[in-house]
Amino acid sequence: VTVPPGEIEPVYATAMGKMILSQMDYKKSLMYAESVPLQKYTEKTIQTPKELLEEIEINKKGFAVDNEEFVDGLTCVACPIRDFTGQTVGAMSVSLLTVRYNKEKHKTILAALSEAVQGAFTIWDIAESTKKGPLKGNKAQCRDLLLRKFLHAQTGGEDDPASTAGILLSGENGRGD
């Protein structure tokens, strides 16, 4: 699955979107749930405001899952990125083929995401403290730092660029699937 840069996806059908919604106050979440048309993308897409509000409440546990709600065969897990005050300023996610998603993989992804969002918080905090603003200046450098932090966690701390590049470019098994 390829997602081109800048593609707009439905908040209610993605893990990152549901993560952000779960961090909003209930009144804003309710307003969103009741006003957005809930288009059906797959058989598992949330179809009613009630279902969306229930999902948002579940996601307050600190992560969100899109279990084939936007794309058949694709599962996504997201965690919030919070600033030093605890306010959610973004989200980070990992997508994988649903056939590979299980409880063990879920634990691995959450651990890696937790480490990566801590790195994102650090970058955010540094940017804010130097008055450059979040992700202003060298966006590529910020993105690369986040990616390295995530890949470092995924490879068990290996600093071998070949192994991280292999994961990045071709998936876990090196075949690109």
Secondary structure as GFF3:
##gff-version 3
##sequence-region A 1 177
A	DSSP	three_ten_helix	11	13	.	.	.	ID=ss1
A	DSSP	alpha_helix	15	23	.	.	.	ID=ss2
A	DSSP	alpha_helix	26	35	.	.	.	ID=ss3
A	DSSP	alpha_helix	49	59	.	.	.	ID=ss4
A	DSSP	beta_strand	64	67	.	.	.	ID=ss5
A	DSSP	beta_strand	74	82	.	.	.	ID=ss6
A	DSSP	beta_strand	88	97	.	.	.	ID=ss7
A	DSSP	three_ten_helix	98	100	.	.	.	ID=ss8
A	DSSP	alpha_helix	103	129	.	.	.	ID=ss9
A	DSSP	alpha_helix	139	154	.	.	.	ID=ss10
A	DSSP	alpha_helix	161	170	.	.	.	ID=ss11
###
